[in-house]
Amino acid sequence: MKNKFLEGGIPKVAEVLGLNERTIYREAKLGKFPFIKKVASRYVVIEDSFNDWMFTSAVTELKKLKESQCD
């Protein structure tokens, strides 16, 4: 099965998560978002992985991220 990319990409993820796009890119570079992959010179969002993450890890991971931004 071929991975389907999320329409809207990083800007859509930022909107859904309520974060700045720069934050999404920075955290993606650090490997904090397993649903974002670098393909050549751009980042893509794997739709199924993003949906799975939203249902399993989003609340705890976003809480950690927002707490670390306050420090």
Residue pairs with C-beta under 8 A, 6 or more apart in sequence:
3 46
3 47
3 48
3 49
4 46
4 47
4 48
5 44
5 45
5 46
5 47
6 12
6 13
6 44
6 45
6 46
6 47
6 50
8 15
9 43
9 44
9 45
10 21
10 24
10 25
10 28
10 36
10 43
10 45
11 21
12 45
13 24
13 33
13 36
13 45
13 50
14 20
14 21
14 23
14 24
16 54
17 24
17 58
17 62
19 62
19 65
23 65
23 69
24 33
24 36
25 43
27 33
27 65
28 36
28 38
28 43
32 61
32 65
33 53
34 49
34 53
35 45
35 46
35 49
35 50
35 52
35 53
36 43
36 44
36 45
36 46
37 43
37 44
37 46
38 44
53 61
